[in-house]
Amino acid sequence: MTCKEAEKLIPLFLDDDLDNHDLSDFLYHVEACPDCREELTIQFLVKVGMKRLEDGNTFNLRNELDALLHDAKKRLNAREYLVLSSYFLQAVVIALGGITLFLALFLS
């Protein structure tokens, strides 16, 4: 992923609106690229920090952004697990269908 692609995805990331593939690529890029991490920090401050300041709430930008990235990784892992589980269940259903068909033909 290029920096330009990553920067375009920042608003989608902040809205939790990335698919698994884009989220994985984005997280990997932001962890490795200090420039994109800085841009993410700026956009996070604008989106979340300014609202907090208007409401009079205090916050720790670094901790909250780190927590957001950590939670995104956990969600990505959970999504990937669900996808793999669905593939496994589909294979089981297909195998059971094949066994049922074989038994039906064999016992007929």
KOLGU-4560 file (N, C-alpha, C; in nm, 3 decimals, padded with zeros to 5 digits):
<recs>
<n_xx: 00.085 n_yy: -00.118 n_zz: 00.000 ca_xx: 00.000 ca_yy: 00.000 ca_zz: 00.000 c_xx: 00.089 c_yy: 00.123 c_zz: 00.000 mol: A seq: 1 type: MET>
<n_xx: 00.053 n_yy: 00.219 n_zz: -00.082 ca_xx: 00.128 ca_yy: 00.344 ca_zz: -00.088 c_xx: 00.075 c_yy: 00.441 c_zz: 00.019 mol: A seq: 2 type: THR>
<n_xx: 00.152 n_yy: 00.543 n_zz: 00.045 ca_xx: 00.109 ca_yy: 00.644 ca_zz: 00.141 c_xx: -00.019 c_yy: 00.713 c_zz: 00.094 mol: A seq: 3 type: CYS>
<n_xx: -00.027 n_yy: 00.739 n_zz: -00.034 ca_xx: -00.145 ca_yy: 00.805 ca_zz: -00.089 c_xx: -00.270 c_yy: 00.720 c_zz: -00.066 mol: A seq: 4 type: LYS>
<n_xx: -00.258 n_yy: 00.590 n_zz: -00.089 ca_xx: -00.372 ca_yy: 00.499 ca_zz: -00.066 c_xx: -00.409 c_yy: 00.495 c_zz: 00.082 mol: A seq: 5 type: GLU>
<n_xx: -00.308 n_yy: 00.490 n_zz: 00.167 ca_xx: -00.332 ca_yy: 00.486 ca_zz: 00.311 c_xx: -00.402 c_yy: 00.613 c_zz: 00.358 mol: A seq: 6 type: ALA>
<n_xx: -00.357 n_yy: 00.726 n_zz: 00.311 ca_xx: -00.418 ca_yy: 00.853 ca_zz: 00.351 c_xx: -00.564 c_yy: 00.862 c_zz: 00.310 mol: A seq: 7 type: GLU>
<n_xx: -00.597 n_yy: 00.805 n_zz: 00.194 ca_xx: -00.738 ca_yy: 00.804 ca_zz: 00.150 c_xx: -00.824 c_yy: 00.717 c_zz: 00.241 mol: A seq: 8 type: LYS>
<n_xx: -00.763 n_yy: 00.617 n_zz: 00.303 ca_xx: -00.838 ca_yy: 00.524 ca_zz: 00.388 c_xx: -00.854 c_yy: 00.571 c_zz: 00.532 mol: A seq: 9 type: LEU>
<n_xx: -00.782 n_yy: 00.674 n_zz: 00.571 ca_xx: -00.789 ca_yy: 00.720 ca_zz: 00.710 c_xx: -00.932 c_yy: 00.754 c_zz: 00.753 mol: A seq: 10 type: ILE>
<n_xx: -01.007 n_yy: 00.834 n_zz: 00.677 ca_xx: -01.145 ca_yy: 00.863 ca_zz: 00.720 c_xx: -01.231 c_yy: 00.736 c_zz: 00.732 mol: A seq: 11 type: PRO>
<n_xx: -01.211 n_yy: 00.642 n_zz: 00.640 ca_xx: -01.287 ca_yy: 00.517 ca_zz: 00.648 c_xx: -01.245 c_yy: 00.437 c_zz: 00.771 mol: A seq: 12 type: LEU>
<n_xx: -01.116 n_yy: 00.437 n_zz: 00.804 ca_xx: -01.070 ca_yy: 00.370 ca_zz: 00.924 c_xx: -01.133 c_yy: 00.432 c_zz: 01.048 mol: A seq: 13 type: PHE>
<n_xx: -01.132 n_yy: 00.564 n_zz: 01.055 ca_xx: -01.187 ca_yy: 00.632 ca_zz: 01.172 c_xx: -01.337 c_yy: 00.609 c_zz: 01.187 mol: A seq: 14 type: LEU>
<n_xx: -01.405 n_yy: 00.580 n_zz: 01.075 ca_xx: -01.548 ca_yy: 00.549 ca_zz: 01.079 c_xx: -01.574 c_yy: 00.399 c_zz: 01.090 mol: A seq: 15 type: ASP>
<n_xx: -01.466 n_yy: 00.320 n_zz: 01.104 ca_xx: -01.475 ca_yy: 00.173 ca_zz: 01.111 c_xx: -01.550 c_yy: 00.119 c_zz: 00.990 mol: A seq: 16 type: ASP>
<n_xx: -01.507 n_yy: 00.161 n_zz: 00.872 ca_xx: -01.577 ca_yy: 00.126 ca_zz: 00.749 c_xx: -01.483 c_yy: 00.065 c_zz: 00.644 mol: A seq: 17 type: ASP>
<n_xx: -01.385 n_yy: -00.014 n_zz: 00.690 ca_xx: -01.293 ca_yy: -00.080 ca_zz: 00.598 c_xx: -01.321 c_yy: -00.229 c_zz: 00.597 mol: A seq: 18 type: LEU>
<n_xx: -01.310 n_yy: -00.291 n_zz: 00.478 ca_xx: -01.323 ca_yy: -00.436 ca_zz: 00.473 c_xx: -01.195 c_yy: -00.500 c_zz: 00.528 mol: A seq: 19 type: ASP>
<n_xx: -01.198 n_yy: -00.631 n_zz: 00.545 ca_xx: -01.085 ca_yy: -00.701 ca_zz: 00.607 c_xx: -00.954 c_yy: -00.677 c_zz: 00.534 mol: A seq: 20 type: ASN>
<n_xx: -00.957 n_yy: -00.687 n_zz: 00.403 ca_xx: -00.834 ca_yy: -00.672 ca_zz: 00.325 c_xx: -00.776 c_yy: -00.531 c_zz: 00.340 mol: A seq: 21 type: HIS>
<n_xx: -00.860 n_yy: -00.430 n_zz: 00.321 ca_xx: -00.812 ca_yy: -00.292 ca_zz: 00.333 c_xx: -00.767 c_yy: -00.260 c_zz: 00.475 mol: A seq: 22 type: ASP>
<n_xx: -00.840 n_yy: -00.311 n_zz: 00.574 ca_xx: -00.802 ca_yy: -00.286 ca_zz: 00.713 c_xx: -00.667 c_yy: -00.348 c_zz: 00.744 mol: A seq: 23 type: LEU>
<n_xx: -00.645 n_yy: -00.469 n_zz: 00.698 ca_xx: -00.517 ca_yy: -00.536 ca_zz: 00.721 c_xx: -00.403 c_yy: -00.458 c_zz: 00.657 mol: A seq: 24 type: SER>
<n_xx: -00.419 n_yy: -00.421 n_zz: 00.531 ca_xx: -00.315 ca_yy: -00.344 ca_zz: 00.461 c_xx: -00.292 c_yy: -00.208 c_zz: 00.528 mol: A seq: 25 type: ASP>
<n_xx: -00.401 n_yy: -00.143 n_zz: 00.567 ca_xx: -00.391 ca_yy: -00.012 ca_zz: 00.630 c_xx: -00.315 c_yy: -00.020 c_zz: 00.762 mol: A seq: 26 type: PHE>
<n_xx: -00.352 n_yy: -00.115 n_zz: 00.848 ca_xx: -00.286 ca_yy: -00.128 ca_zz: 00.978 c_xx: -00.138 c_yy: -00.158 c_zz: 00.961 mol: A seq: 27 type: LEU>
<n_xx: -00.105 n_yy: -00.247 n_zz: 00.869 ca_xx: 00.035 ca_yy: -00.280 ca_zz: 00.844 c_xx: 00.112 c_yy: -00.156 c_zz: 00.798 mol: A seq: 28 type: TYR>
<n_xx: 00.053 n_yy: -00.081 n_zz: 00.707 ca_xx: 00.121 ca_yy: 00.039 ca_zz: 00.654 c_xx: 00.139 c_yy: 00.145 c_zz: 00.762 mol: A seq: 29 type: HIS>
<n_xx: 00.035 n_yy: 00.171 n_zz: 00.838 ca_xx: 00.042 ca_yy: 00.277 ca_zz: 00.940 c_xx: 00.144 c_yy: 00.242 c_zz: 01.049 mol: A seq: 30 type: VAL>
<n_xx: 00.157 n_yy: 00.114 n_zz: 01.079 ca_xx: 00.257 ca_yy: 00.075 ca_zz: 01.179 c_xx: 00.399 c_yy: 00.096 c_zz: 01.128 mol: A seq: 31 type: GLU>
<n_xx: 00.418 n_yy: 00.083 n_zz: 00.997 ca_xx: 00.552 ca_yy: 00.091 ca_zz: 00.940 c_xx: 00.588 c_yy: 00.230 c_zz: 00.887 mol: A seq: 32 type: ALA>
<n_xx: 00.490 n_yy: 00.316 n_zz: 00.869 ca_xx: 00.515 ca_yy: 00.446 ca_zz: 00.805 c_xx: 00.488 c_yy: 00.561 c_zz: 00.903 mol: A seq: 33 type: CYS>
<n_xx: 00.592 n_yy: 00.626 n_zz: 00.949 ca_xx: 00.572 ca_yy: 00.736 ca_zz: 01.044 c_xx: 00.494 c_yy: 00.854 c_zz: 00.985 mol: A seq: 34 type: PRO>
<n_xx: 00.509 n_yy: 00.879 n_zz: 00.856 ca_xx: 00.436 ca_yy: 00.990 ca_zz: 00.794 c_xx: 00.285 c_yy: 00.965 c_zz: 00.795 mol: A seq: 35 type: ASP>
<n_xx: 00.247 n_yy: 00.843 n_zz: 00.760 ca_xx: 00.103 ca_yy: 00.810 ca_zz: 00.760 c_xx: 00.049 c_yy: 00.801 c_zz: 00.902 mol: A seq: 36 type: CYS>
<n_xx: 00.131 n_yy: 00.755 n_zz: 00.995 ca_xx: 00.090 ca_yy: 00.751 ca_zz: 01.135 c_xx: 00.064 c_yy: 00.894 c_zz: 01.185 mol: A seq: 37 type: ARG>
<n_xx: 00.149 n_yy: 00.987 n_zz: 01.143 ca_xx: 00.130 ca_yy: 01.127 ca_zz: 01.182 c_xx: 00.002 c_yy: 01.183 c_zz: 01.121 mol: A seq: 38 type: GLU>
<n_xx: -00.024 n_yy: 01.150 n_zz: 00.994 ca_xx: -00.147 ca_yy: 01.196 ca_zz: 00.929 c_xx: -00.269 c_yy: 01.137 c_zz: 00.998 mol: A seq: 39 type: GLU>
<n_xx: -00.261 n_yy: 01.010 n_zz: 01.037 ca_xx: -00.370 ca_yy: 00.947 ca_zz: 01.111 c_xx: -00.392 c_yy: 01.019 c_zz: 01.244 mol: A seq: 40 type: LEU>
<n_xx: -00.284 n_yy: 01.052 n_zz: 01.311 ca_xx: -00.293 ca_yy: 01.124 ca_zz: 01.439 c_xx: -00.361 c_yy: 01.259 c_zz: 01.420 mol: A seq: 41 type: THR>
<n_xx: -00.324 n_yy: 01.330 n_zz: 01.316 ca_xx: -00.384 ca_yy: 01.462 ca_zz: 01.289 c_xx: -00.533 c_yy: 01.449 c_zz: 01.261 mol: A seq: 42 type: ILE>
<n_xx: -00.570 n_yy: 01.354 n_zz: 01.174 ca_xx: -00.711 ca_yy: 01.339 ca_zz: 01.141 c_xx: -00.791 c_yy: 01.288 c_zz: 01.262 mol: A seq: 43 type: GLN>
<n_xx: -00.728 n_yy: 01.204 n_zz: 01.344 ca_xx: -00.794 ca_yy: 01.158 ca_zz: 01.466 c_xx: -00.818 c_yy: 01.276 c_zz: 01.559 mol: A seq: 44 type: PHE>
<n_xx: -00.720 n_yy: 01.362 n_zz: 01.572 ca_xx: -00.734 ca_yy: 01.481 ca_zz: 01.657 c_xx: -00.847 c_yy: 01.569 c_zz: 01.606 mol: A seq: 45 type: LEU>
<n_xx: -00.853 n_yy: 01.590 n_zz: 01.477 ca_xx: -00.957 ca_yy: 01.676 ca_zz: 01.420 c_xx: -01.094 c_yy: 01.614 c_zz: 01.443 mol: A seq: 46 type: VAL>
<n_xx: -01.106 n_yy: 01.484 n_zz: 01.416 ca_xx: -01.237 ca_yy: 01.420 ca_zz: 01.426 c_xx: -01.282 c_yy: 01.400 c_zz: 01.571 mol: A seq: 47 type: LYS>
<n_xx: -01.194 n_yy: 01.346 n_zz: 01.652 ca_xx: -01.233 ca_yy: 01.308 ca_zz: 01.789 c_xx: -01.193 c_yy: 01.415 c_zz: 01.890 mol: A seq: 48 type: VAL>
<n_xx: -01.070 n_yy: 01.462 n_zz: 01.878 ca_xx: -01.018 ca_yy: 01.557 ca_zz: 01.977 c_xx: -01.093 c_yy: 01.688 c_zz: 01.983 mol: A seq: 49 type: GLY>
<n_xx: -01.125 n_yy: 01.743 n_zz: 01.868 ca_xx: -01.195 ca_yy: 01.871 ca_zz: 01.867 c_xx: -01.333 c_yy: 01.859 c_zz: 01.931 mol: A seq: 50 type: MET>
<n_xx: -01.400 n_yy: 01.749 n_zz: 01.904 ca_xx: -01.532 ca_yy: 01.728 ca_zz: 01.966 c_xx: -01.518 c_yy: 01.718 c_zz: 02.117 mol: A seq: 51 type: LYS>
<n_xx: -01.415 n_yy: 01.648 n_zz: 02.162 ca_xx: -01.393 ca_yy: 01.635 ca_zz: 02.306 c_xx: -01.364 c_yy: 01.771 c_zz: 02.370 mol: A seq: 52 type: ARG>
<n_xx: -01.285 n_yy: 01.851 n_zz: 02.301 ca_xx: -01.254 ca_yy: 01.984 ca_zz: 02.354 c_xx: -01.379 c_yy: 02.071 c_zz: 02.361 mol: A seq: 53 type: LEU>
<n_xx: -01.463 n_yy: 02.061 n_zz: 02.259 ca_xx: -01.588 ca_yy: 02.138 ca_zz: 02.258 c_xx: -01.679 c_yy: 02.096 c_zz: 02.373 mol: A seq: 54 type: GLU>
<n_xx: -01.679 n_yy: 01.966 n_zz: 02.403 ca_xx: -01.762 ca_yy: 01.915 ca_zz: 02.512 c_xx: -01.699 c_yy: 01.940 c_zz: 02.649 mol: A seq: 55 type: ASP>
<n_xx: -01.575 n_yy: 01.988 n_zz: 02.650 ca_xx: -01.506 ca_yy: 02.014 ca_zz: 02.775 c_xx: -01.445 c_yy: 01.889 c_zz: 02.837 mol: A seq: 56 type: GLY>
<n_xx: -01.437 n_yy: 01.781 n_zz: 02.760 ca_xx: -01.377 ca_yy: 01.658 ca_zz: 02.811 c_xx: -01.227 c_yy: 01.658 c_zz: 02.788 mol: A seq: 57 type: ASN>
<n_xx: -01.156 n_yy: 01.594 n_zz: 02.877 ca_xx: -01.013 ca_yy: 01.578 ca_zz: 02.858 c_xx: -00.987 c_yy: 01.441 c_zz: 02.796 mol: A seq: 58 type: THR>
<n_xx: -00.873 n_yy: 01.429 n_zz: 02.731 ca_xx: -00.840 ca_yy: 01.302 ca_zz: 02.667 c_xx: -00.690 c_yy: 01.293 c_zz: 02.648 mol: A seq: 59 type: PHE>
<n_xx: -00.644 n_yy: 01.171 n_zz: 02.628 ca_xx: -00.504 ca_yy: 01.147 ca_zz: 02.597 c_xx: -00.501 c_yy: 01.093 c_zz: 02.455 mol: A seq: 60 type: ASN>
<n_xx: -00.467 n_yy: 01.178 n_zz: 02.361 ca_xx: -00.473 ca_yy: 01.144 ca_zz: 02.219 c_xx: -00.393 c_yy: 01.020 c_zz: 02.187 mol: A seq: 61 type: LEU>
<n_xx: -00.272 n_yy: 01.013 n_zz: 02.236 ca_xx: -00.185 ca_yy: 00.899 ca_zz: 02.203 c_xx: -00.246 c_yy: 00.769 c_zz: 02.253 mol: A seq: 62 type: ARG>
<n_xx: -00.292 n_yy: 00.767 n_zz: 02.379 ca_xx: -00.351 ca_yy: 00.644 ca_zz: 02.434 c_xx: -00.478 c_yy: 00.604 c_zz: 02.361 mol: A seq: 63 type: ASN>
<n_xx: -00.561 n_yy: 00.702 n_zz: 02.329 ca_xx: -00.686 ca_yy: 00.670 ca_zz: 02.261 c_xx: -00.663 c_yy: 00.620 c_zz: 02.118 mol: A seq: 64 type: GLU>
<n_xx: -00.568 n_yy: 00.679 n_zz: 02.048 ca_xx: -00.538 ca_yy: 00.633 ca_zz: 01.913 c_xx: -00.474 c_yy: 00.494 c_zz: 01.918 mol: A seq: 65 type: LEU>
<n_xx: -00.384 n_yy: 00.473 n_zz: 02.013 ca_xx: -00.325 ca_yy: 00.339 ca_zz: 02.028 c_xx: -00.432 c_yy: 00.235 c_zz: 02.060 mol: A seq: 66 type: ASP>
<n_xx: -00.527 n_yy: 00.272 n_zz: 02.145 ca_xx: -00.637 ca_yy: 00.180 ca_zz: 02.178 c_xx: -00.724 c_yy: 00.154 c_zz: 02.055 mol: A seq: 67 type: ALA>
<n_xx: -00.748 n_yy: 00.257 n_zz: 01.975 ca_xx: -00.828 ca_yy: 00.240 ca_zz: 01.853 c_xx: -00.759 c_yy: 00.144 c_zz: 01.756 mol: A seq: 68 type: LEU>
<n_xx: -00.628 n_yy: 00.159 n_zz: 01.739 ca_xx: -00.553 ca_yy: 00.070 ca_zz: 01.651 c_xx: -00.551 c_yy: -00.073 c_zz: 01.706 mol: A seq: 69 type: LEU>
<n_xx: -00.534 n_yy: -00.086 n_zz: 01.837 ca_xx: -00.534 ca_yy: -00.219 ca_zz: 01.900 c_xx: -00.671 c_yy: -00.286 c_zz: 01.883 mol: A seq: 70 type: HIS>
<n_xx: -00.777 n_yy: -00.211 n_zz: 01.905 ca_xx: -00.912 ca_yy: -00.267 ca_zz: 01.887 c_xx: -00.938 c_yy: -00.306 c_zz: 01.742 mol: A seq: 71 type: ASP>
<n_xx: -00.886 n_yy: -00.228 n_zz: 01.649 ca_xx: -00.904 ca_yy: -00.259 ca_zz: 01.507 c_xx: -00.835 c_yy: -00.391 c_zz: 01.474 mol: A seq: 72 type: ALA>
<n_xx: -00.717 n_yy: -00.413 n_zz: 01.531 ca_xx: -00.647 ca_yy: -00.540 ca_zz: 01.509 c_xx: -00.727 c_yy: -00.657 c_zz: 01.565 mol: A seq: 73 type: LYS>
<n_xx: -00.784 n_yy: -00.638 n_zz: 01.684 ca_xx: -00.864 ca_yy: -00.744 ca_zz: 01.744 c_xx: -00.988 c_yy: -00.772 c_zz: 01.659 mol: A seq: 74 type: LYS>
<n_xx: -01.053 n_yy: -00.668 n_zz: 01.609 ca_xx: -01.171 ca_yy: -00.688 ca_zz: 01.524 c_xx: -01.133 c_yy: -00.759 c_zz: 01.395 mol: A seq: 75 type: ARG>
<n_xx: -01.020 n_yy: -00.722 n_zz: 01.339 ca_xx: -00.973 ca_yy: -00.786 ca_zz: 01.216 c_xx: -00.948 c_yy: -00.935 c_zz: 01.241 mol: A seq: 76 type: LEU>
<n_xx: -00.883 n_yy: -00.967 n_zz: 01.350 ca_xx: -00.859 ca_yy: -01.108 ca_zz: 01.382 c_xx: -00.990 c_yy: -01.183 c_zz: 01.400 mol: A seq: 77 type: ASN>
<n_xx: -01.087 n_yy: -01.122 n_zz: 01.465 ca_xx: -01.217 ca_yy: -01.187 ca_zz: 01.485 c_xx: -01.287 c_yy: -01.207 c_zz: 01.351 mol: A seq: 78 type: ALA>
<n_xx: -01.282 n_yy: -01.107 n_zz: 01.265 ca_xx: -01.344 ca_yy: -01.119 ca_zz: 01.132 c_xx: -01.279 c_yy: -01.232 c_zz: 01.052 mol: A seq: 79 type: ARG>
<n_xx: -01.146 n_yy: -01.237 n_zz: 01.055 ca_xx: -01.076 ca_yy: -01.342 ca_zz: 00.981 c_xx: -01.111 c_yy: -01.480 c_zz: 01.036 mol: A seq: 80 type: GLU>
<n_xx: -01.124 n_yy: -01.491 n_zz: 01.167 ca_xx: -01.164 ca_yy: -01.618 ca_zz: 01.228 c_xx: -01.304 c_yy: -01.659 c_zz: 01.181 mol: A seq: 81 type: TYR>
<n_xx: -01.395 n_yy: -01.563 n_zz: 01.176 ca_xx: -01.531 ca_yy: -01.594 ca_zz: 01.130 c_xx: -01.533 c_yy: -01.637 c_zz: 00.983 mol: A seq: 82 type: LEU>
<n_xx: -01.452 n_yy: -01.573 n_zz: 00.901 ca_xx: -01.445 ca_yy: -01.612 ca_zz: 00.760 c_xx: -01.392 c_yy: -01.754 c_zz: 00.748 mol: A seq: 83 type: VAL>
<n_xx: -01.285 n_yy: -01.785 n_zz: 00.819 ca_xx: -01.230 ca_yy: -01.921 ca_zz: 00.815 c_xx: -01.330 c_yy: -02.023 c_zz: 00.868 mol: A seq: 84 type: LEU>
<n_xx: -01.401 n_yy: -01.986 n_zz: 00.974 ca_xx: -01.503 ca_yy: -02.076 ca_zz: 01.030 c_xx: -01.614 c_yy: -02.102 c_zz: 00.929 mol: A seq: 85 type: SER>
<n_xx: -01.653 n_yy: -02.000 n_zz: 00.856 ca_xx: -01.760 ca_yy: -02.019 ca_zz: 00.757 c_xx: -01.713 c_yy: -02.110 c_zz: 00.644 mol: A seq: 86 type: SER>
<n_xx: -01.586 n_yy: -02.098 n_zz: 00.603 ca_xx: -01.533 ca_yy: -02.188 ca_zz: 00.500 c_xx: -01.533 c_yy: -02.333 c_zz: 00.550 mol: A seq: 87 type: TYR>
<n_xx: -01.493 n_yy: -02.351 n_zz: 00.675 ca_xx: -01.491 ca_yy: -02.486 ca_zz: 00.733 c_xx: -01.632 c_yy: -02.544 c_zz: 00.737 mol: A seq: 88 type: PHE>
<n_xx: -01.727 n_yy: -02.464 n_zz: 00.782 ca_xx: -01.865 ca_yy: -02.513 ca_zz: 00.790 c_xx: -01.922 c_yy: -02.545 c_zz: 00.651 mol: A seq: 89 type: LEU>
<n_xx: -01.887 n_yy: -02.465 n_zz: 00.553 ca_xx: -01.932 ca_yy: -02.492 ca_zz: 00.417 c_xx: -01.874 c_yy: -02.625 c_zz: 00.367 mol: A seq: 90 type: GLN>
<n_xx: -01.747 n_yy: -02.650 n_zz: 00.398 ca_xx: -01.684 ca_yy: -02.776 ca_zz: 00.358 c_xx: -01.752 c_yy: -02.894 c_zz: 00.426 mol: A seq: 91 type: ALA>
<n_xx: -01.787 n_yy: -02.878 n_zz: 00.553 ca_xx: -01.856 ca_yy: -02.985 ca_zz: 00.626 c_xx: -01.992 c_yy: -03.013 c_zz: 00.562 mol: A seq: 92 type: VAL>
<n_xx: -02.066 n_yy: -02.909 n_zz: 00.530 ca_xx: -02.197 ca_yy: -02.926 ca_zz: 00.468 c_xx: -02.184 c_yy: -02.996 c_zz: 00.332 mol: A seq: 93 type: VAL>
<n_xx: -02.086 n_yy: -02.956 n_zz: 00.253 ca_xx: -02.065 ca_yy: -03.019 ca_zz: 00.123 c_xx: -02.027 c_yy: -03.166 c_zz: 00.141 mol: A seq: 94 type: ILE>
<n_xx: -01.940 n_yy: -03.193 n_zz: 00.237 ca_xx: -01.899 ca_yy: -03.332 ca_zz: 00.262 c_xx: -02.017 c_yy: -03.416 c_zz: 00.307 mol: A seq: 95 type: ALA>
<n_xx: -02.098 n_yy: -03.363 n_zz: 00.396 ca_xx: -02.216 ca_yy: -03.438 ca_zz: 00.443 c_xx: -02.315 c_yy: -03.460 c_zz: 00.329 mol: A seq: 96 type: LEU>
<n_xx: -02.330 n_yy: -03.362 n_zz: 00.242 ca_xx: -02.417 ca_yy: -03.378 ca_zz: 00.126 c_xx: -02.365 c_yy: -03.487 c_zz: 00.034 mol: A seq: 97 type: GLY>
<n_xx: -02.234 n_yy: -03.490 n_zz: 00.014 ca_xx: -02.174 ca_yy: -03.593 ca_zz: -00.069 c_xx: -02.190 c_yy: -03.731 c_zz: -00.009 mol: A seq: 98 type: GLY>
<n_xx: -02.171 n_yy: -03.742 n_zz: 00.121 ca_xx: -02.189 ca_yy: -03.871 ca_zz: 00.190 c_xx: -02.334 c_yy: -03.915 c_zz: 00.180 mol: A seq: 99 type: ILE>
<n_xx: -02.425 n_yy: -03.822 n_zz: 00.201 ca_xx: -02.568 ca_yy: -03.855 ca_zz: 00.193 c_xx: -02.604 c_yy: -03.902 c_zz: 00.053 mol: A seq: 100 type: THR>
<n_xx: -02.555 n_yy: -03.834 n_zz: -00.048 ca_xx: -02.581 ca_yy: -03.874 ca_zz: -00.187 c_xx: -02.522 c_yy: -04.011 c_zz: -00.217 mol: A seq: 101 type: LEU>
<n_xx: -02.399 n_yy: -04.035 n_zz: -00.172 ca_xx: -02.335 ca_yy: -04.164 ca_zz: -00.193 c_xx: -02.415 c_yy: -04.275 c_zz: -00.126 mol: A seq: 102 type: PHE>
<n_xx: -02.456 n_yy: -04.253 n_zz: -00.002 ca_xx: -02.534 ca_yy: -04.356 ca_zz: 00.070 c_xx: -02.669 c_yy: -04.378 c_zz: 00.003 mol: A seq: 103 type: LEU>
<n_xx: -02.732 n_yy: -04.273 n_zz: -00.044 ca_xx: -02.861 ca_yy: -04.286 ca_zz: -00.110 c_xx: -02.846 c_yy: -04.369 c_zz: -00.239 mol: A seq: 104 type: ALA>
<n_xx: -02.740 n_yy: -04.344 n_zz: -00.313 ca_xx: -02.718 ca_yy: -04.420 ca_zz: -00.437 c_xx: -02.675 c_yy: -04.563 c_zz: -00.408 mol: A seq: 105 type: LEU>
<n_xx: -02.592 n_yy: -04.580 n_zz: -00.307 ca_xx: -02.540 ca_yy: -04.711 ca_zz: -00.272 c_xx: -02.649 c_yy: -04.802 c_zz: -00.214 mol: A seq: 106 type: PHE>
<n_xx: -02.736 n_yy: -04.742 n_zz: -00.133 ca_xx: -02.840 ca_yy: -04.821 ca_zz: -00.066 c_xx: -02.963 c_yy: -04.840 c_zz: -00.153 mol: A seq: 107 type: LEU>
<n_xx: -02.970 n_yy: -04.772 n_zz: -00.265 ca_xx: -03.088 ca_yy: -04.785 ca_zz: -00.354 c_xx: -03.085 c_yy: -04.913 c_zz: -00.432 mol: A seq: 108 type: SER>
</recs>
